[in-house]
Amino acid sequence: MGGTFDPIHLGHLRAAENAREELGLDEVRFFPAQVPPHRPAPSSSARDRFAMVALATAMHPRFVADDLELRRDGPSYTVDTLAALRRERPADDVVLVVGSDTFPELETWKDHDRLLDMCTVAVVGRPEDGRGQVATSAGG
């Protein structure tokens, strides 16, 4: 689950837990973006946003704050994050959790076809869409 997380909030945590429960995920990783390519620059630094994510997820045994995007320079493209994650954890099935507000934009993301080959996409509904329902799309 990637994002700017400026700041992380209960909606992010609830969406992650809904996806984890519905899909039986072993864990949910949170990847704060170093340089979000589709948004204005965040108010907080990448390190501060990572610290907020680490604090917000610390008490949940299946949530992991991951600094993978902070270890790279340049824009934080999801396809690059997925490629790095697949190199680090080749045996894992990867599910990309996105909100229903973000899913329609997926075709505008860098190398979106390649991205879809590397993962399954889980779309978490927003409260106004139906109280956090999760749907998936088959992928790599």
N, CA, C and O atoms as CSV, one atom per row, in Angstrom:
chain,resi,resn,atom,element,x,y,z
A,1,MET,N,N,0.862,-1.158,0.000
A,1,MET,CA,C,0.000,0.000,0.000
A,1,MET,C,C,0.909,1.221,0.000
A,1,MET,O,O,1.626,1.475,0.967
A,2,GLY,N,N,0.870,1.965,-1.084
A,2,GLY,CA,C,1.716,3.137,-1.181
A,2,GLY,C,C,0.906,4.414,-1.070
A,2,GLY,O,O,-0.320,4.403,-1.173
A,3,GLY,N,N,1.601,5.496,-0.861
A,3,GLY,CA,C,0.928,6.785,-0.794
A,3,GLY,C,C,1.834,7.856,-0.248
A,3,GLY,O,O,2.966,7.603,0.164
A,4,THR,N,N,1.310,9.039,-0.257
A,4,THR,CA,C,2.035,10.166,0.304
A,4,THR,C,C,2.014,10.091,1.831
A,4,THR,O,O,3.017,10.374,2.486
A,5,PHE,N,N,0.865,9.708,2.393
A,5,PHE,CA,C,0.708,9.590,3.839
A,5,PHE,C,C,1.132,10.884,4.532
A,5,PHE,O,O,2.009,10.885,5.396
A,6,ASP,N,N,0.496,11.973,4.139
A,6,ASP,CA,C,0.848,13.302,4.663
A,6,ASP,C,C,-0.370,13.975,5.292
A,6,ASP,O,O,-0.895,14.942,4.740
A,7,PRO,N,N,-0.818,13.477,6.427
A,7,PRO,CA,C,-0.302,12.377,7.236
A,7,PRO,C,C,-1.081,11.090,6.963
A,7,PRO,O,O,-2.112,11.101,6.292
A,8,ILE,N,N,-0.565,9.983,7.498
A,8,ILE,CA,C,-1.321,8.741,7.509
A,8,ILE,C,C,-2.508,8.955,8.447
A,8,ILE,O,O,-2.404,9.694,9.425
A,9,HIS,N,N,-3.632,8.309,8.148
A,9,HIS,CA,C,-4.819,8.495,8.989
A,9,HIS,C,C,-5.591,7.186,9.112
A,9,HIS,O,O,-5.239,6.180,8.497
A,10,LEU,N,N,-6.630,7.218,9.903
A,10,LEU,CA,C,-7.417,6.031,10.186
A,10,LEU,C,C,-7.986,5.403,8.908
A,10,LEU,O,O,-8.091,4.179,8.830
A,11,GLY,N,N,-8.351,6.202,7.917
A,11,GLY,CA,C,-8.864,5.659,6.662
A,11,GLY,C,C,-7.851,4.749,5.974
A,11,GLY,O,O,-8.218,3.708,5.429
A,12,HIS,N,N,-6.565,5.145,5.999
A,12,HIS,CA,C,-5.524,4.296,5.425
A,12,HIS,C,C,-5.436,2.962,6.182
A,12,HIS,O,O,-5.361,1.895,5.574
A,13,LEU,N,N,-5.447,3.045,7.501
A,13,LEU,CA,C,-5.324,1.844,8.325
A,13,LEU,C,C,-6.537,0.936,8.167
A,13,LEU,O,O,-6.399,-0.286,8.110
A,14,ARG,N,N,-7.723,1.533,8.097
A,14,ARG,CA,C,-8.944,0.739,7.919
A,14,ARG,C,C,-8.944,0.055,6.555
A,14,ARG,O,O,-9.299,-1.119,6.453
A,15,ALA,N,N,-8.550,0.773,5.512
A,15,ALA,CA,C,-8.488,0.186,4.164
A,15,ALA,C,C,-7.510,-0.992,4.144
A,15,ALA,O,O,-7.796,-2.032,3.550
A,16,ALA,N,N,-6.370,-0.825,4.786
A,16,ALA,CA,C,-5.374,-1.895,4.840
A,16,ALA,C,C,-5.918,-3.104,5.587
A,16,ALA,O,O,-5.723,-4.242,5.159
A,17,GLU,N,N,-6.590,-2.863,6.691
A,17,GLU,CA,C,-7.143,-3.973,7.464
A,17,GLU,C,C,-8.272,-4.658,6.707
A,17,GLU,O,O,-8.379,-5.884,6.743
A,18,ASN,N,N,-9.117,-3.889,6.020
A,18,ASN,CA,C,-10.181,-4.491,5.205
A,18,ASN,C,C,-9.578,-5.407,4.141
A,18,ASN,O,O,-10.041,-6.532,3.953
A,19,ALA,N,N,-8.552,-4.928,3.449
A,19,ALA,CA,C,-7.905,-5.734,2.411
A,19,ALA,C,C,-7.255,-6.968,3.025
A,19,ALA,O,O,-7.375,-8.069,2.486
A,20,ARG,N,N,-6.572,-6.789,4.145
A,20,ARG,CA,C,-5.905,-7.917,4.798
A,20,ARG,C,C,-6.906,-8.997,5.196
A,20,ARG,O,O,-6.673,-10.184,4.966
A,21,GLU,N,N,-8.022,-8.578,5.795
A,21,GLU,CA,C,-9.038,-9.534,6.234
A,21,GLU,C,C,-9.718,-10.212,5.047
A,21,GLU,O,O,-9.827,-11.438,5.011
A,22,GLU,N,N,-10.173,-9.428,4.084
A,22,GLU,CA,C,-10.920,-9.968,2.940
A,22,GLU,C,C,-10.086,-10.912,2.086
A,22,GLU,O,O,-10.600,-11.905,1.572
A,23,LEU,N,N,-8.809,-10.608,1.933
A,23,LEU,CA,C,-7.952,-11.371,1.035
A,23,LEU,C,C,-7.049,-12.362,1.758
A,23,LEU,O,O,-6.313,-13.113,1.118
A,24,GLY,N,N,-7.099,-12.370,3.082
A,24,GLY,CA,C,-6.273,-13.293,3.852
A,24,GLY,C,C,-4.786,-13.024,3.694
A,24,GLY,O,O,-3.987,-13.957,3.618
A,25,LEU,N,N,-4.413,-11.750,3.644
A,25,LEU,CA,C,-3.013,-11.380,3.449
A,25,LEU,C,C,-2.207,-11.632,4.724
A,25,LEU,O,O,-2.687,-11.394,5.832
A,26,ASP,N,N,-0.988,-12.110,4.552
A,26,ASP,CA,C,-0.100,-12.328,5.695
A,26,ASP,C,C,0.324,-11.009,6.328
A,26,ASP,O,O,0.449,-10.904,7.548
A,27,GLU,N,N,0.543,-10.008,5.486
A,27,GLU,CA,C,0.945,-8.698,5.990
A,27,GLU,C,C,0.562,-7.636,4.970
A,27,GLU,O,O,0.311,-7.927,3.800
A,28,VAL,N,N,0.524,-6.410,5.445
A,28,VAL,CA,C,0.333,-5.250,4.578
A,28,VAL,C,C,1.519,-4.337,4.802
A,28,VAL,O,O,1.789,-3.915,5.926
A,29,ARG,N,N,2.226,-4.034,3.722
A,29,ARG,CA,C,3.370,-3.121,3.772
A,29,ARG,C,C,2.915,-1.732,3.339
A,29,ARG,O,O,2.165,-1.583,2.375
A,30,PHE,N,N,3.372,-0.736,4.056
A,30,PHE,CA,C,3.073,0.665,3.749
A,30,PHE,C,C,4.350,1.295,3.205
A,30,PHE,O,O,5.393,1.278,3.858
A,31,PHE,N,N,4.251,1.853,1.991
A,31,PHE,CA,C,5.396,2.458,1.314
A,31,PHE,C,C,5.165,3.961,1.149
A,31,PHE,O,O,4.536,4.369,0.173
A,32,PRO,N,N,5.647,4.788,2.060
A,32,PRO,CA,C,5.535,6.234,1.838
A,32,PRO,C,C,6.366,6.647,0.622
A,32,PRO,O,O,7.514,6.230,0.470
A,33,ALA,N,N,5.778,7.459,-0.223
A,33,ALA,CA,C,6.458,7.910,-1.445
A,33,ALA,C,C,7.566,8.896,-1.102
A,33,ALA,O,O,7.378,9.800,-0.289
A,34,GLN,N,N,8.712,8.713,-1.726
A,34,GLN,CA,C,9.804,9.686,-1.605
A,34,GLN,C,C,9.405,10.974,-2.335
A,34,GLN,O,O,9.406,12.060,-1.755
A,35,VAL,N,N,9.067,10.828,-3.615
A,35,VAL,CA,C,8.646,11.956,-4.457
A,35,VAL,C,C,7.383,11.513,-5.194
A,35,VAL,O,O,7.482,10.839,-6.219
A,36,PRO,N,N,6.198,11.878,-4.694
A,36,PRO,CA,C,4.970,11.452,-5.361
A,36,PRO,C,C,4.857,12.069,-6.760
A,36,PRO,O,O,4.865,13.293,-6.888
A,37,PRO,N,N,4.752,11.240,-7.816
A,37,PRO,CA,C,4.738,11.785,-9.176
A,37,PRO,C,C,3.394,12.381,-9.611
A,37,PRO,O,O,3.349,13.145,-10.575
A,38,HIS,N,N,2.299,12.045,-8.918
A,38,HIS,CA,C,0.969,12.486,-9.340
A,38,HIS,C,C,0.345,13.516,-8.404
A,38,HIS,O,O,-0.847,13.809,-8.502
A,39,ARG,N,N,1.144,14.059,-7.504
A,39,ARG,CA,C,0.615,15.003,-6.516
A,39,ARG,C,C,1.611,16.129,-6.299
A,39,ARG,O,O,2.790,16.002,-6.629
A,40,PRO,N,N,1.130,17.226,-5.746
A,40,PRO,CA,C,2.084,18.280,-5.360
A,40,PRO,C,C,3.011,17.775,-4.257
A,40,PRO,O,O,2.721,16.778,-3.595
A,41,ALA,N,N,4.108,18.461,-4.074
A,41,ALA,CA,C,5.066,18.080,-3.033
A,41,ALA,C,C,4.368,18.060,-1.671
A,41,ALA,O,O,3.603,18.970,-1.352
A,42,PRO,N,N,4.629,17.027,-0.872
A,42,PRO,CA,C,4.017,16.946,0.458
A,42,PRO,C,C,4.524,18.042,1.384
A,42,PRO,O,O,5.589,18.620,1.167
A,43,SER,N,N,3.746,18.312,2.412
A,43,SER,CA,C,4.142,19.301,3.420
A,43,SER,C,C,5.288,18.782,4.282
A,43,SER,O,O,6.190,19.532,4.654
A,44,SER,N,N,5.240,17.499,4.592
A,44,SER,CA,C,6.242,16.886,5.470
A,44,SER,C,C,7.317,16.192,4.638
A,44,SER,O,O,7.066,15.763,3.512
A,45,SER,N,N,8.503,16.089,5.201
A,45,SER,CA,C,9.597,15.390,4.518
A,45,SER,C,C,9.279,13.897,4.416
A,45,SER,O,O,8.443,13.382,5.157
A,46,ALA,N,N,9.945,13.217,3.503
A,46,ALA,CA,C,9.746,11.781,3.332
A,46,ALA,C,C,10.080,11.031,4.625
A,46,ALA,O,O,9.351,10.118,5.013
A,47,ARG,N,N,11.159,11.402,5.284
A,47,ARG,CA,C,11.546,10.740,6.539
A,47,ARG,C,C,10.509,10.956,7.641
A,47,ARG,O,O,10.214,10.038,8.407
A,48,ASP,N,N,9.953,12.180,7.722
A,48,ASP,CA,C,8.913,12.452,8.724
A,48,ASP,C,C,7.647,11.644,8.422
A,48,ASP,O,O,7.011,11.123,9.338
A,49,ARG,N,N,7.284,11.539,7.144
A,49,ARG,CA,C,6.101,10.758,6.773
A,49,ARG,C,C,6.333,9.274,7.056
A,49,ARG,O,O,5.418,8.575,7.492
A,50,PHE,N,N,7.555,8.794,6.808
A,50,PHE,CA,C,7.872,7.410,7.147
A,50,PHE,C,C,7.750,7.195,8.661
A,50,PHE,O,O,7.206,6.182,9.101
A,51,ALA,N,N,8.247,8.126,9.440
A,51,ALA,CA,C,8.151,8.016,10.901
A,51,ALA,C,C,6.689,7.974,11.342
A,51,ALA,O,O,6.334,7.202,12.233
A,52,MET,N,N,5.838,8.797,10.726
A,52,MET,CA,C,4.405,8.771,11.057
A,52,MET,C,C,3.802,7.409,10.728
A,52,MET,O,O,3.022,6.867,11.511
A,53,VAL,N,N,4.163,6.857,9.570
A,53,VAL,CA,C,3.655,5.536,9.167
A,53,VAL,C,C,4.158,4.471,10.141
A,53,VAL,O,O,3.391,3.601,10.555
A,54,ALA,N,N,5.424,4.532,10.506
A,54,ALA,CA,C,5.979,3.555,11.446
A,54,ALA,C,C,5.248,3.611,12.790
A,54,ALA,O,O,4.942,2.569,13.370
A,55,LEU,N,N,4.970,4.801,13.282
A,55,LEU,CA,C,4.242,4.935,14.544
A,55,LEU,C,C,2.807,4.433,14.421
A,55,LEU,O,O,2.313,3.742,15.312
A,56,ALA,N,N,2.141,4.775,13.328
A,56,ALA,CA,C,0.739,4.401,13.141
A,56,ALA,C,C,0.550,2.898,12.972
A,56,ALA,O,O,-0.507,2.368,13.314
A,57,THR,N,N,1.551,2.211,12.456
A,57,THR,CA,C,1.425,0.780,12.185
A,57,THR,C,C,2.103,-0.094,13.236
A,57,THR,O,O,1.974,-1.318,13.192
A,58,ALA,N,N,2.813,0.505,14.168
A,58,ALA,CA,C,3.653,-0.247,15.109
A,58,ALA,C,C,2.887,-1.258,15.954
A,58,ALA,O,O,3.433,-2.314,16.275
A,59,MET,N,N,1.674,-0.978,16.313
A,59,MET,CA,C,0.936,-1.867,17.216
A,59,MET,C,C,0.165,-2.957,16.481
A,59,MET,O,O,-0.433,-3.822,17.121
A,60,HIS,N,N,0.165,-2.932,15.161
A,60,HIS,CA,C,-0.552,-3.958,14.399
A,60,HIS,C,C,0.464,-5.010,13.960
A,60,HIS,O,O,1.402,-4.687,13.231
A,61,PRO,N,N,0.298,-6.257,14.387
A,61,PRO,CA,C,1.314,-7.273,14.102
A,61,PRO,C,C,1.477,-7.623,12.619
A,61,PRO,O,O,2.482,-8.222,12.236
A,62,ARG,N,N,0.509,-7.259,11.787
A,62,ARG,CA,C,0.588,-7.611,10.368
A,62,ARG,C,C,0.817,-6.400,9.464
A,62,ARG,O,O,0.763,-6.526,8.241
A,63,PHE,N,N,1.070,-5.244,10.044
A,63,PHE,CA,C,1.385,-4.043,9.273
A,63,PHE,C,C,2.882,-3.777,9.361
A,63,PHE,O,O,3.484,-3.908,10.426
A,64,VAL,N,N,3.477,-3.403,8.232
A,64,VAL,CA,C,4.917,-3.140,8.176
A,64,VAL,C,C,5.152,-1.811,7.475
A,64,VAL,O,O,4.681,-1.605,6.357
A,65,ALA,N,N,5.872,-0.915,8.123
A,65,ALA,CA,C,6.316,0.324,7.472
A,65,ALA,C,C,7.585,-0.018,6.701
A,65,ALA,O,O,8.540,-0.544,7.271
A,66,ASP,N,N,7.594,0.283,5.399
A,66,ASP,CA,C,8.722,-0.097,4.539
A,66,ASP,C,C,9.292,1.157,3.892
A,66,ASP,O,O,8.553,1.944,3.301
A,67,ASP,N,N,10.611,1.346,4.001
A,67,ASP,CA,C,11.256,2.544,3.455
A,67,ASP,C,C,11.846,2.313,2.057
A,67,ASP,O,O,12.720,3.065,1.625
A,68,LEU,N,N,11.378,1.289,1.355
A,68,LEU,CA,C,11.923,0.952,0.042
A,68,LEU,C,C,11.924,2.152,-0.912
A,68,LEU,O,O,12.907,2.370,-1.621
A,69,GLU,N,N,10.851,2.922,-0.939
A,69,GLU,CA,C,10.805,4.074,-1.847
A,69,GLU,C,C,11.726,5.198,-1.378
A,69,GLU,O,O,12.175,6.004,-2.192
A,70,LEU,N,N,12.008,5.261,-0.107
A,70,LEU,CA,C,12.891,6.296,0.413
A,70,LEU,C,C,14.355,5.993,0.114
A,70,LEU,O,O,15.203,6.882,0.194
A,71,ARG,N,N,14.650,4.760,-0.224
A,71,ARG,CA,C,16.018,4.366,-0.550
A,71,ARG,C,C,16.367,4.632,-2.008
A,71,ARG,O,O,17.498,4.388,-2.430
A,72,ARG,N,N,15.403,5.132,-2.781
A,72,ARG,CA,C,15.628,5.435,-4.203
A,72,ARG,C,C,15.503,6.928,-4.436
A,72,ARG,O,O,14.718,7.608,-3.775
A,73,ASP,N,N,16.278,7.429,-5.374
A,73,ASP,CA,C,16.154,8.828,-5.781
A,73,ASP,C,C,15.084,8.939,-6.866
A,73,ASP,O,O,14.728,7.953,-7.511
A,74,GLY,N,N,14.589,10.137,-7.050
A,74,GLY,CA,C,13.644,10.401,-8.126
A,74,GLY,C,C,12.219,10.073,-7.752
A,74,GLY,O,O,11.924,9.730,-6.607
A,75,PRO,N,N,11.326,10.181,-8.741
A,75,PRO,CA,C,9.900,9.937,-8.492
A,75,PRO,C,C,9.652,8.513,-7.986
A,75,PRO,O,O,10.352,7.573,-8.361
A,76,SER,N,N,8.656,8.382,-7.141
A,76,SER,CA,C,8.289,7.088,-6.556
A,76,SER,C,C,7.224,6.418,-7.416
A,76,SER,O,O,6.034,6.466,-7.107
A,77,TYR,N,N,7.672,5.800,-8.490
A,77,TYR,CA,C,6.747,5.100,-9.375
A,77,TYR,C,C,6.447,3.718,-8.805
A,77,TYR,O,O,7.357,2.973,-8.443
A,78,THR,N,N,5.173,3.389,-8.730
A,78,THR,CA,C,4.746,2.109,-8.167
A,78,THR,C,C,5.353,0.938,-8.910
A,78,THR,O,O,5.721,-0.058,-8.286
A,79,VAL,N,N,5.469,1.030,-10.227
A,79,VAL,CA,C,6.046,-0.072,-11.000
A,79,VAL,C,C,7.484,-0.349,-10.567
A,79,VAL,O,O,7.902,-1.507,-10.528
A,80,ASP,N,N,8.238,0.685,-10.245
A,80,ASP,CA,C,9.613,0.498,-9.774
A,80,ASP,C,C,9.636,-0.131,-8.381
A,80,ASP,O,O,10.488,-0.966,-8.078
A,81,THR,N,N,8.695,0.279,-7.547
A,81,THR,CA,C,8.602,-0.291,-6.201
A,81,THR,C,C,8.247,-1.769,-6.275
A,81,THR,O,O,8.832,-2.589,-5.568
A,82,LEU,N,N,7.284,-2.108,-7.134
A,82,LEU,CA,C,6.899,-3.508,-7.285
A,82,LEU,C,C,8.059,-4.349,-7.815
A,82,LEU,O,O,8.280,-5.466,-7.348
A,83,ALA,N,N,8.792,-3.822,-8.778
A,83,ALA,CA,C,9.941,-4.549,-9.329
A,83,ALA,C,C,10.985,-4.807,-8.237
A,83,ALA,O,O,11.525,-5.909,-8.145
A,84,ALA,N,N,11.266,-3.808,-7.419
A,84,ALA,CA,C,12.227,-3.966,-6.325
A,84,ALA,C,C,11.714,-4.962,-5.286
A,84,ALA,O,O,12.473,-5.793,-4.786
A,85,LEU,N,N,10.445,-4.875,-4.970
A,85,LEU,CA,C,9.852,-5.788,-3.997
A,85,LEU,C,C,9.894,-7.228,-4.507
A,85,LEU,O,O,10.173,-8.149,-3.740
A,86,ARG,N,N,9.623,-7.424,-5.780
A,86,ARG,CA,C,9.657,-8.772,-6.367
A,86,ARG,C,C,11.099,-9.326,-6.368
A,86,ARG,O,O,11.300,-10.530,-6.213
A,87,ARG,N,N,12.098,-8.440,-6.542
A,87,ARG,CA,C,13.494,-8.892,-6.460
A,87,ARG,C,C,13.850,-9.312,-5.033
A,87,ARG,O,O,14.540,-10.309,-4.819
A,88,GLU,N,N,13.363,-8.528,-4.053
A,88,GLU,CA,C,13.657,-8.817,-2.645
A,88,GLU,C,C,12.911,-10.047,-2.136
A,88,GLU,O,O,13.413,-10.781,-1.285
A,89,ARG,N,N,11.702,-10.264,-2.670
A,89,ARG,CA,C,10.824,-11.318,-2.155
A,89,ARG,C,C,10.200,-12.089,-3.312
A,89,ARG,O,O,8.985,-12.039,-3.502
A,90,PRO,N,N,11.017,-12.802,-4.089
A,90,PRO,CA,C,10.525,-13.428,-5.323
A,90,PRO,C,C,9.455,-14.496,-5.127
A,90,PRO,O,O,8.677,-14.747,-6.048
A,91,ALA,N,N,9.392,-15.120,-3.982
A,91,ALA,CA,C,8.413,-16.182,-3.761
A,91,ALA,C,C,7.043,-15.651,-3.331
A,91,ALA,O,O,6.066,-16.400,-3.319
A,92,ASP,N,N,6.967,-14.373,-2.979
A,92,ASP,CA,C,5.716,-13.809,-2.466
A,92,ASP,C,C,4.735,-13.460,-3.584
A,92,ASP,O,O,5.132,-13.010,-4.659
A,93,ASP,N,N,3.449,-13.674,-3.310
A,93,ASP,CA,C,2.404,-13.126,-4.160
A,93,ASP,C,C,2.201,-11.692,-3.699
A,93,ASP,O,O,2.095,-11.431,-2.500
A,94,VAL,N,N,2.149,-10.772,-4.637
A,94,VAL,CA,C,2.051,-9.359,-4.293
A,94,VAL,C,C,0.674,-8.831,-4.680
A,94,VAL,O,O,0.202,-9.041,-5.797
A,95,VAL,N,N,0.046,-8.146,-3.742
A,95,VAL,CA,C,-1.244,-7.504,-3.965
A,95,VAL,C,C,-1.037,-6.009,-3.758
A,95,VAL,O,O,-0.578,-5.575,-2.701
A,96,LEU,N,N,-1.379,-5.233,-4.769
A,96,LEU,CA,C,-1.315,-3.778,-4.670
A,96,LEU,C,C,-2.678,-3.284,-4.201
A,96,LEU,O,O,-3.679,-3.483,-4.888
A,97,VAL,N,N,-2.724,-2.647,-3.048
A,97,VAL,CA,C,-3.974,-2.131,-2.488
A,97,VAL,C,C,-4.098,-0.667,-2.866
A,97,VAL,O,O,-3.238,0.148,-2.531
A,98,VAL,N,N,-5.182,-0.337,-3.572
A,98,VAL,CA,C,-5.454,1.045,-3.960
A,98,VAL,C,C,-6.887,1.394,-3.587
A,98,VAL,O,O,-7.739,0.516,-3.455
A,99,GLY,N,N,-7.138,2.672,-3.421
A,99,GLY,CA,C,-8.489,3.137,-3.147
A,99,GLY,C,C,-9.307,3.242,-4.422
A,99,GLY,O,O,-8.757,3.357,-5.518
A,100,SER,N,N,-10.613,3.201,-4.272
A,100,SER,CA,C,-11.498,3.302,-5.438
A,100,SER,C,C,-11.368,4.650,-6.132
A,100,SER,O,O,-11.730,4.779,-7.302
A,101,ASP,N,N,-10.859,5.654,-5.431
A,101,ASP,CA,C,-10.624,6.959,-6.052
A,101,ASP,C,C,-9.370,6.937,-6.924
A,101,ASP,O,O,-9.265,7.711,-7.876
A,102,THR,N,N,-8.424,6.060,-6.608
A,102,THR,CA,C,-7.160,5.966,-7.338
A,102,THR,C,C,-7.236,4.998,-8.516
A,102,THR,O,O,-6.580,5.208,-9.537
A,103,PHE,N,N,-8.026,3.948,-8.379
A,103,PHE,CA,C,-8.069,2.905,-9.400
A,103,PHE,C,C,-8.327,3.429,-10.819
A,103,PHE,O,O,-7.666,2.970,-11.750
A,104,PRO,N,N,-9.263,4.371,-11.023
A,104,PRO,CA,C,-9.488,4.857,-12.393
A,104,PRO,C,C,-8.267,5.538,-13.014
A,104,PRO,O,O,-8.178,5.630,-14.238
A,105,GLU,N,N,-7.325,6.016,-12.195
A,105,GLU,CA,C,-6.120,6.689,-12.681
A,105,GLU,C,C,-5.008,5.714,-13.049
A,105,GLU,O,O,-3.999,6.124,-13.623
A,106,LEU,N,N,-5.173,4.432,-12.731
A,106,LEU,CA,C,-4.100,3.456,-12.904
A,106,LEU,C,C,-3.540,3.430,-14.327
A,106,LEU,O,O,-2.338,3.240,-14.511
A,107,GLU,N,N,-4.381,3.614,-15.318
A,107,GLU,CA,C,-3.905,3.587,-16.707
A,107,GLU,C,C,-2.957,4.739,-17.037
A,107,GLU,O,O,-2.250,4.689,-18.043
A,108,THR,N,N,-2.939,5.768,-16.202
A,108,THR,CA,C,-2.041,6.905,-16.438
A,108,THR,C,C,-0.692,6.718,-15.746
A,108,THR,O,O,0.215,7.528,-15.938
A,109,TRP,N,N,-0.549,5.668,-14.949
A,109,TRP,CA,C,0.681,5.427,-14.207
A,109,TRP,C,C,1.762,4.904,-15.128
A,109,TRP,O,O,1.476,4.283,-16.152
A,110,LYS,N,N,2.998,5.158,-14.761
A,110,LYS,CA,C,4.151,4.694,-15.529
A,110,LYS,C,C,4.092,3.166,-15.693
A,110,LYS,O,O,3.916,2.431,-14.722
A,111,ASP,N,N,4.241,2.713,-16.931
A,111,ASP,CA,C,4.304,1.278,-17.260
A,111,ASP,C,C,3.182,0.477,-16.602
A,111,ASP,O,O,3.426,-0.582,-16.025
A,112,HIS,N,N,1.950,0.988,-16.691
A,112,HIS,CA,C,0.846,0.343,-15.988
A,112,HIS,C,C,0.609,-1.101,-16.442
A,112,HIS,O,O,0.191,-1.930,-15.633
A,113,ASP,N,N,0.864,-1.422,-17.710
A,113,ASP,CA,C,0.702,-2.807,-18.165
A,113,ASP,C,C,1.702,-3.724,-17.473
A,113,ASP,O,O,1.352,-4.826,-17.051
A,114,ARG,N,N,2.942,-3.270,-17.358
A,114,ARG,CA,C,3.978,-4.042,-16.660
A,114,ARG,C,C,3.627,-4.178,-15.184
A,114,ARG,O,O,3.815,-5.241,-14.592
A,115,LEU,N,N,3.121,-3.105,-14.596
A,115,LEU,CA,C,2.699,-3.108,-13.202
A,115,LEU,C,C,1.653,-4.199,-12.978
A,115,LEU,O,O,1.742,-4.958,-12.013
A,116,LEU,N,N,0.661,-4.279,-13.870
A,116,LEU,CA,C,-0.413,-5.256,-13.714
A,116,LEU,C,C,0.077,-6.692,-13.875
A,116,LEU,O,O,-0.552,-7.623,-13.372
A,117,ASP,N,N,1.194,-6.875,-14.572
A,117,ASP,CA,C,1.780,-8.208,-14.710
A,117,ASP,C,C,2.506,-8.654,-13.436
A,117,ASP,O,O,2.749,-9.846,-13.245
A,118,MET,N,N,2.849,-7.704,-12.571
A,118,MET,CA,C,3.640,-8.022,-11.375
A,118,MET,C,C,2.813,-8.239,-10.116
A,118,MET,O,O,3.355,-8.633,-9.084
A,119,CYS,N,N,1.501,-7.986,-10.185
A,119,CYS,CA,C,0.713,-8.042,-8.961
A,119,CYS,C,C,-0.761,-8.268,-9.264
A,119,CYS,O,O,-1.204,-8.205,-10.411
A,120,THR,N,N,-1.489,-8.528,-8.214
A,120,THR,CA,C,-2.939,-8.469,-8.235
A,120,THR,C,C,-3.309,-7.121,-7.643
A,120,THR,O,O,-2.699,-6.686,-6.666
A,121,VAL,N,N,-4.289,-6.461,-8.213
A,121,VAL,CA,C,-4.730,-5.172,-7.687
A,121,VAL,C,C,-5.988,-5.390,-6.853
A,121,VAL,O,O,-6.958,-5.988,-7.320
A,122,ALA,N,N,-5.962,-4.904,-5.623
A,122,ALA,CA,C,-7.136,-4.922,-4.750
A,122,ALA,C,C,-7.624,-3.492,-4.612
A,122,ALA,O,O,-6.863,-2.601,-4.235
A,123,VAL,N,N,-8.882,-3.279,-4.915
A,123,VAL,CA,C,-9.476,-1.948,-4.842
A,123,VAL,C,C,-10.351,-1.893,-3.601
A,123,VAL,O,O,-11.298,-2.665,-3.453
A,124,VAL,N,N,-10.019,-0.972,-2.721
A,124,VAL,CA,C,-10.768,-0.796,-1.483
A,124,VAL,C,C,-11.724,0.371,-1.677
A,124,VAL,O,O,-11.316,1.485,-2.006
A,125,GLY,N,N,-13.007,0.089,-1.466
A,125,GLY,CA,C,-14.018,1.136,-1.577
A,125,GLY,C,C,-13.881,2.157,-0.468
A,125,GLY,O,O,-13.462,1.849,0.648
A,126,ARG,N,N,-14.242,3.369,-0.806
A,126,ARG,CA,C,-14.267,4.427,0.196
A,126,ARG,C,C,-15.629,4.375,0.875
A,126,ARG,O,O,-16.563,3.802,0.314
A,127,PRO,N,N,-15.774,4.954,2.064
A,127,PRO,CA,C,-17.058,4.886,2.761
A,127,PRO,C,C,-18.240,5.318,1.888
A,127,PRO,O,O,-19.316,4.723,1.958
A,128,GLU,N,N,-18.042,6.341,1.078
A,128,GLU,CA,C,-19.139,6.809,0.230
A,128,GLU,C,C,-19.461,5.840,-0.905
A,128,GLU,O,O,-20.498,5.971,-1.556
A,129,ASP,N,N,-18.566,4.855,-1.150
A,129,ASP,CA,C,-18.775,3.848,-2.204
A,129,ASP,C,C,-19.462,2.590,-1.684
A,129,ASP,O,O,-19.958,1.800,-2.487
A,130,GLY,N,N,-19.508,2.381,-0.401
A,130,GLY,CA,C,-20.069,1.137,0.105
A,130,GLY,C,C,-19.323,0.570,1.292
A,130,GLY,O,O,-19.262,-0.649,1.459
A,131,ARG,N,N,-18.764,1.416,2.106
A,131,ARG,CA,C,-18.166,1.059,3.396
A,131,ARG,C,C,-16.980,0.112,3.324
A,131,ARG,O,O,-16.907,-0.847,4.093
A,132,GLY,N,N,-16.066,0.364,2.425
A,132,GLY,CA,C,-14.785,-0.331,2.475
A,132,GLY,C,C,-14.751,-1.706,1.866
A,132,GLY,O,O,-13.884,-2.504,2.222
A,133,GLN,N,N,-15.649,-2.019,0.969
A,133,GLN,CA,C,-15.597,-3.324,0.307
A,133,GLN,C,C,-14.322,-3.456,-0.515
A,133,GLN,O,O,-13.775,-2.464,-0.996
A,134,VAL,N,N,-13.855,-4.697,-0.670
A,134,VAL,CA,C,-12.619,-4.963,-1.404
A,134,VAL,C,C,-12.942,-5.789,-2.629
A,134,VAL,O,O,-13.651,-6.791,-2.541
A,135,ALA,N,N,-12.417,-5.368,-3.784
A,135,ALA,CA,C,-12.518,-6.141,-5.019
A,135,ALA,C,C,-11.117,-6.336,-5.559
A,135,ALA,O,O,-10.244,-5.496,-5.341
A,136,THR,N,N,-10.890,-7.443,-6.268
A,136,THR,CA,C,-9.559,-7.690,-6.828
A,136,THR,C,C,-9.624,-7.854,-8.317
A,136,THR,O,O,-10.664,-8.178,-8.892
A,137,SER,N,N,-8.474,-7.620,-8.933
A,137,SER,CA,C,-8.286,-7.811,-10.357
A,137,SER,C,C,-7.077,-8.708,-10.524
A,137,SER,O,O,-6.014,-8.434,-9.967
A,138,ALA,N,N,-7.232,-9.776,-11.286
A,138,ALA,CA,C,-6.122,-10.724,-11.458
A,138,ALA,C,C,-4.934,-10.059,-12.093
A,138,ALA,O,O,-5.079,-9.215,-12.978
A,139,GLY,N,N,-3.772,-10.435,-11.648
A,139,GLY,CA,C,-2.522,-9.914,-12.204
A,139,GLY,C,C,-1.459,-10.974,-12.088
A,139,GLY,O,O,-1.745,-12.167,-11.989
A,140,GLY,N,N,-0.187,-10.500,-12.102
A,140,GLY,CA,C,0.963,-11.396,-12.081
A,140,GLY,C,C,1.049,-12.134,-10.813
A,140,GLY,O,O,1.963,-12.937,-10.627
